[in-house]
Amino acid sequence: MFKSGIEGIVLTMDSKPIRVIVTGGTFDKAYDEIKGELTFKASHLPEILRLARVGVPVAIEQNQLIDSLQMQDANRRSVLDSCERADEDRIVITHGTDTMAETARLIGPARLEKTIVLTGAMVPYQIQGSDALFNFGTAFSAVQLLAYGVYLVMNGRVFPWDHVRKDRSRGVFEEM
């Protein structure tokens, strides 16, 4: 068994379906040339999955498209409800990085018999130099390898939901 500081990593990948729950965040922002600002139009996930030639069945659920700084308790409960209702036991959630850890702290204590991985981006997918593709790809693989539980995946690292925070001054996630 492979160990990386997180208990329960299982090195098996199969073709069980994966649900991707979209909530918005920087990951899905697009540049509006008329307004000169970043806005939401639609999720970039269908394009990302097509470009990556993903060979695993995927169900995309657009839960919401908002900046995570605007996410309230009701928005977080909507994400938890989607996780609870999902037939799939592997779920990736795209989320804004500013409050991703807070959403994970709501989902984690529910102790669902599912593997749930939250990820996001510091730079929008459509902007050159974005970390969205790397973070999503890492999360997509991690959800197939990790034991049931809730995790955050950012910048090549996997964090348990209850031991992570965003260091806003450095723009990185770290273990607590």
Rosetta blueprint (number, residue, H / E / L):
1 M L
2 F L
3 K L
4 S L
5 G L
6 I L
7 E L
8 G L
9 I E
10 V L
11 L L
12 T L
13 M L
14 D L
15 S L
16 K L
17 P L
18 I E
19 R E
20 V E
21 I E
22 V E
23 T E
24 G E
25 G L
26 T H
27 F H
28 D H
29 K E
30 A E
31 Y E
32 D E
33 E L
34 I L
35 K L
36 G L
37 E E
38 L E
39 T E
40 F E
41 K L
42 A L
43 S L
44 H L
45 L H
46 P H
47 E H
48 I H
49 L H
50 R H
51 L H
52 A H
53 R L
54 V L
55 G L
56 V L
57 P L
58 V E
59 A E
60 I E
61 E E
62 Q E
63 N E
64 Q E
65 L E
66 I E
67 D L
68 S H
69 L H
70 Q H
71 M L
72 Q L
73 D H
74 A H
75 N H
76 R H
77 R H
78 S H
79 V H
80 L H
81 D H
82 S H
83 C H
84 E H
85 R H
86 A L
87 D L
88 E L
89 D L
90 R E
91 I E
92 V E
93 I E
94 T E
95 H L
96 G L
97 T L
98 D L
99 T L
100 M H
101 A H
102 E H
103 T H
104 A H
105 R H
106 L H
107 I H
108 G H
109 P H
110 A H
111 R L
112 L L
113 E L
114 K L
115 T E
116 I E
117 V E
118 L E
119 T E
120 G L
121 A L
122 M L
123 V L
124 P L
125 Y L
126 Q L
127 I L
128 Q L
129 G L
130 S L
131 D L
132 A H
133 L H
134 F H
135 N H
136 F H
137 G H
138 T H
139 A H
140 F H
141 S H
142 A H
143 V H
144 Q H
145 L H
146 L E
147 A L
148 Y L
149 G E
150 V E
151 Y E
152 L E
153 V E
154 M E
155 N L
156 G L
157 R E
158 V E
159 F E
160 P E
161 W L
162 D L
163 H L
164 V E
165 R E
166 K E
167 D E
168 R L
169 S L
170 R L
171 G L
172 V E
173 F E
174 E E
175 E E
176 M L
